[in-house]
Amino acid sequence: MAVSKARPVVMDNGNLILDWMFDRVHKWSEVNTTIKTIPGVMDTGLFINMTERVYFGMQDGSVNMREKPF
């Protein structure tokens, strides 16, 4: 659910966006493949093997950066 909205975020074409908080670090390529095999799932935002650097926005407003290897 979107924090400041009364319902889930809906894309222009009617698809829903699901935000998910994972409880621990996983084998992300396996998670990505598993999620994408669920019927109805269009894609994930995991960006496996697509970047050299990632930025994480933290709850306190700070930003953490990690470089490959993640």
VODO-425339 format. One record per atom (N, C-alpha, C): x, y, z; chain. Coordinates in steps of 0.1 Angstrom, whole numbers, plus 5000, padded with zeros to 4 digits. Example, Ala and Ser with C-alpha at 12.3 -4.5 7.8 and 13.67 -1.06 7.14 Angstrom:
BEGIN
<site u="5132" v="4943" w="5078" unit="A"/>
<site u="5123" v="4955" w="5078" unit="A"/>
<site u="5132" v="4967" w="5078" unit="A"/>
<site u="5128" v="4978" w="5071" unit="A"/>
<site u="5137" v="4989" w="5071" unit="A"/>
<site u="5129" v="5000" w="5079" unit="A"/>
REM end
This chain:
BEGIN
<site u="5008" v="4988" w="5000" unit="A"/>
<site u="5000" v="5000" w="5000" unit="A"/>
<site u="5009" v="5012" w="5000" unit="A"/>
<site u="5005" v="5022" w="4993" unit="A"/>
<site u="5012" v="5035" w="4993" unit="A"/>
<site u="5009" v="5042" w="5006" unit="A"/>
<site u="5019" v="5048" w="5012" unit="A"/>
<site u="5018" v="5054" w="5026" unit="A"/>
<site u="5007" v="5065" w="5026" unit="A"/>
<site u="5008" v="5074" w="5016" unit="A"/>
<site u="4999" v="5085" w="5017" unit="A"/>
<site u="4987" v="5084" w="5008" unit="A"/>
<site u="4984" v="5072" w="5003" unit="A"/>
<site u="4972" v="5069" w="4995" unit="A"/>
<site u="4963" v="5059" w="5001" unit="A"/>
<site u="4950" v="5060" w="4997" unit="A"/>
<site u="4940" v="5051" w="5003" unit="A"/>
<site u="4939" v="5038" w="4997" unit="A"/>
<site u="4947" v="5035" w="4987" unit="A"/>
<site u="4947" v="5022" w="4980" unit="A"/>
<site u="4960" v="5019" w="4974" unit="A"/>
<site u="4962" v="5007" w="4968" unit="A"/>
<site u="4975" v="5004" w="4962" unit="A"/>
<site u="4978" v="5013" w="4950" unit="A"/>
<site u="4991" v="5014" w="4947" unit="A"/>
<site u="4995" v="5022" w="4936" unit="A"/>
<site u="4992" v="5014" w="4923" unit="A"/>
<site u="4985" v="5021" w="4913" unit="A"/>
<site u="4981" v="5015" w="4901" unit="A"/>
<site u="4988" v="5021" w="4889" unit="A"/>
<site u="4993" v="5013" w="4880" unit="A"/>
<site u="5000" v="5018" w="4868" unit="A"/>
<site u="4990" v="5023" w="4858" unit="A"/>
<site u="4994" v="5030" w="4848" unit="A"/>
<site u="4985" v="5035" w="4837" unit="A"/>
<site u="4977" v="5024" w="4831" unit="A"/>
<site u="4983" v="5012" w="4830" unit="A"/>
<site u="4976" v="5001" w="4823" unit="A"/>
<site u="4968" v="4992" w="4833" unit="A"/>
<site u="4967" v="4996" w="4845" unit="A"/>
<site u="4959" v="4989" w="4855" unit="A"/>
<site u="4966" v="4979" w="4864" unit="A"/>
<site u="4979" v="4977" w="4861" unit="A"/>
<site u="4987" v="4968" w="4870" unit="A"/>
<site u="4990" v="4975" w="4883" unit="A"/>
<site u="4991" v="4966" w="4894" unit="A"/>
<site u="4994" v="4971" w="4907" unit="A"/>
<site u="5009" v="4971" w="4909" unit="A"/>
<site u="5014" v="4980" w="4918" unit="A"/>
<site u="5028" v="4980" w="4922" unit="A"/>
<site u="5028" v="4975" w="4936" unit="A"/>
<site u="5036" v="4965" w="4939" unit="A"/>
<site u="5037" v="4959" w="4952" unit="A"/>
<site u="5051" v="4963" w="4958" unit="A"/>
<site u="5052" v="4970" w="4969" unit="A"/>
<site u="5064" v="4972" w="4976" unit="A"/>
<site u="5066" v="4961" w="4987" unit="A"/>
<site u="5078" v="4956" w="4987" unit="A"/>
<site u="5080" v="4945" w="4997" unit="A"/>
<site u="5093" v="4947" w="5004" unit="A"/>
<site u="5092" v="4945" w="5018" unit="A"/>
<site u="5104" v="4946" w="5026" unit="A"/>
<site u="5109" v="4932" w="5030" unit="A"/>
<site u="5121" v="4928" w="5026" unit="A"/>
<site u="5126" v="4915" w="5029" unit="A"/>
<site u="5132" v="4915" w="5043" unit="A"/>
<site u="5131" v="4904" w="5050" unit="A"/>
<site u="5136" v="4903" w="5064" unit="A"/>
<site u="5151" v="4901" w="5065" unit="A"/>
<site u="5157" v="4897" w="5054" unit="A"/>
<site u="5171" v="4894" w="5054" unit="A"/>
<site u="5177" v="4894" w="5040" unit="A"/>
<site u="5190" v="4893" w="5039" unit="A"/>
<site u="5196" v="4893" w="5025" unit="A"/>
<site u="5194" v="4879" w="5019" unit="A"/>
<site u="5190" v="4878" w="5007" unit="A"/>
<site u="5187" v="4866" w="5000" unit="A"/>
<site u="5197" v="4864" w="4988" unit="A"/>
<site u="5196" v="4853" w="4981" unit="A"/>
<site u="5202" v="4851" w="4968" unit="A"/>
<site u="5193" v="4858" w="4958" unit="A"/>
<site u="5196" v="4871" w="4955" unit="A"/>
<site u="5187" v="4880" w="4948" unit="A"/>
<site u="5184" v="4875" w="4934" unit="A"/>
<site u="5193" v="4868" w="4927" unit="A"/>
<site u="5190" v="4863" w="4914" unit="A"/>
<site u="5179" v="4852" w="4914" unit="A"/>
<site u="5180" v="4844" w="4925" unit="A"/>
<site u="5170" v="4834" w="4927" unit="A"/>
<site u="5156" v="4840" w="4931" unit="A"/>
<site u="5156" v="4850" w="4939" unit="A"/>
<site u="5144" v="4857" w="4943" unit="A"/>
<site u="5138" v="4863" w="4930" unit="A"/>
<site u="5146" v="4870" w="4922" unit="A"/>
<site u="5141" v="4876" w="4910" unit="A"/>
<site u="5134" v="4866" w="4901" unit="A"/>
<site u="5141" v="4855" w="4899" unit="A"/>
<site u="5135" v="4844" w="4890" unit="A"/>
<site u="5122" v="4839" w="4896" unit="A"/>
<site u="5122" v="4836" w="4909" unit="A"/>
<site u="5110" v="4831" w="4915" unit="A"/>
<site u="5098" v="4840" w="4914" unit="A"/>
<site u="5101" v="4853" w="4917" unit="A"/>
<site u="5090" v="4863" w="4916" unit="A"/>
<site u="5085" v="4864" w="4901" unit="A"/>
<site u="5094" v="4864" w="4892" unit="A"/>
<site u="5090" v="4866" w="4878" unit="A"/>
<site u="5082" v="4854" w="4872" unit="A"/>
<site u="5083" v="4842" w="4879" unit="A"/>
<site u="5075" v="4830" w="4875" unit="A"/>
<site u="5061" v="4830" w="4880" unit="A"/>
<site u="5058" v="4839" w="4889" unit="A"/>
<site u="5044" v="4840" w="4895" unit="A"/>
<site u="5035" v="4845" w="4884" unit="A"/>
<site u="5024" v="4838" w="4881" unit="A"/>
<site u="5015" v="4843" w="4870" unit="A"/>
<site u="5010" v="4857" w="4873" unit="A"/>
<site u="5010" v="4865" w="4863" unit="A"/>
<site u="5006" v="4879" w="4865" unit="A"/>
<site u="5016" v="4889" w="4868" unit="A"/>
<site u="5028" v="4884" w="4872" unit="A"/>
<site u="5039" v="4894" w="4875" unit="A"/>
<site u="5046" v="4898" w="4862" unit="A"/>
<site u="5047" v="4911" w="4860" unit="A"/>
<site u="5053" v="4917" w="4848" unit="A"/>
<site u="5068" v="4917" w="4849" unit="A"/>
<site u="5073" v="4922" w="4861" unit="A"/>
<site u="5087" v="4924" w="4862" unit="A"/>
<site u="5090" v="4927" w="4877" unit="A"/>
<site u="5103" v="4927" w="4881" unit="A"/>
<site u="5107" v="4931" w="4894" unit="A"/>
<site u="5115" v="4944" w="4893" unit="A"/>
<site u="5118" v="4950" w="4904" unit="A"/>
<site u="5127" v="4962" w="4905" unit="A"/>
<site u="5141" v="4958" w="4911" unit="A"/>
<site u="5144" v="4945" w="4909" unit="A"/>
<site u="5157" v="4941" w="4915" unit="A"/>
<site u="5169" v="4944" w="4907" unit="A"/>
<site u="5168" v="4946" w="4894" unit="A"/>
<site u="5178" v="4950" w="4885" unit="A"/>
<site u="5191" v="4941" w="4886" unit="A"/>
<site u="5189" v="4928" w="4885" unit="A"/>
<site u="5200" v="4919" w="4887" unit="A"/>
<site u="5210" v="4920" w="4875" unit="A"/>
<site u="5223" v="4922" w="4879" unit="A"/>
<site u="5234" v="4923" w="4870" unit="A"/>
<site u="5232" v="4935" w="4860" unit="A"/>
<site u="5226" v="4946" w="4865" unit="A"/>
<site u="5224" v="4957" w="4856" unit="A"/>
<site u="5231" v="4970" w="4861" unit="A"/>
<site u="5238" v="4969" w="4872" unit="A"/>
<site u="5244" v="4981" w="4877" unit="A"/>
<site u="5258" v="4978" w="4884" unit="A"/>
<site u="5265" v="4989" w="4886" unit="A"/>
<site u="5278" v="4988" w="4893" unit="A"/>
<site u="5277" v="4994" w="4907" unit="A"/>
<site u="5266" v="5002" w="4909" unit="A"/>
<site u="5265" v="5009" w="4922" unit="A"/>
<site u="5250" v="5010" w="4925" unit="A"/>
<site u="5247" v="5009" w="4938" unit="A"/>
<site u="5233" v="5011" w="4942" unit="A"/>
<site u="5232" v="5021" w="4954" unit="A"/>
<site u="5221" v="5028" w="4955" unit="A"/>
<site u="5218" v="5037" w="4965" unit="A"/>
<site u="5206" v="5033" w="4973" unit="A"/>
<site u="5207" v="5033" w="4986" unit="A"/>
<site u="5196" v="5029" w="4995" unit="A"/>
<site u="5191" v="5041" w="5003" unit="A"/>
<site u="5178" v="5045" w="5001" unit="A"/>
<site u="5173" v="5056" w="5009" unit="A"/>
<site u="5168" v="5050" w="5022" unit="A"/>
<site u="5173" v="5056" w="5033" unit="A"/>
<site u="5170" v="5050" w="5046" unit="A"/>
<site u="5159" v="5058" w="5053" unit="A"/>
<site u="5152" v="5052" w="5063" unit="A"/>
<site u="5141" v="5058" w="5069" unit="A"/>
<site u="5144" v="5071" w="5076" unit="A"/>
<site u="5157" v="5073" w="5080" unit="A"/>
<site u="5160" v="5086" w="5086" unit="A"/>
<site u="5164" v="5097" w="5076" unit="A"/>
<site u="5162" v="5094" w="5063" unit="A"/>
<site u="5165" v="5104" w="5053" unit="A"/>
<site u="5179" v="5103" w="5047" unit="A"/>
<site u="5188" v="5095" w="5053" unit="A"/>
<site u="5201" v="5094" w="5048" unit="A"/>
<site u="5201" v="5084" w="5036" unit="A"/>
<site u="5213" v="5084" w="5029" unit="A"/>
<site u="5214" v="5076" w="5017" unit="A"/>
<site u="5227" v="5068" w="5019" unit="A"/>
<site u="5226" v="5054" w="5017" unit="A"/>
<site u="5237" v="5046" w="5018" unit="A"/>
<site u="5240" v="5041" w="5003" unit="A"/>
<site u="5253" v="5040" w="5000" unit="A"/>
<site u="5257" v="5036" w="4987" unit="A"/>
<site u="5266" v="5024" w="4988" unit="A"/>
<site u="5264" v="5014" w="4979" unit="A"/>
<site u="5273" v="5003" w="4978" unit="A"/>
<site u="5277" v="5001" w="4964" unit="A"/>
<site u="5290" v="4997" w="4963" unit="A"/>
<site u="5295" v="4994" w="4949" unit="A"/>
<site u="5297" v="4979" w="4948" unit="A"/>
<site u="5297" v="4974" w="4936" unit="A"/>
<site u="5299" v="4960" w="4933" unit="A"/>
<site u="5311" v="4955" w="4939" unit="A"/>
<site u="5313" v="4943" w="4945" unit="A"/>
<site u="5302" v="4933" w="4946" unit="A"/>
<site u="5293" v="4937" w="4957" unit="A"/>
<site u="5280" v="4934" w="4955" unit="A"/>
<site u="5270" v="4937" w="4965" unit="A"/>
<site u="5269" v="4926" w="4975" unit="A"/>
REM end
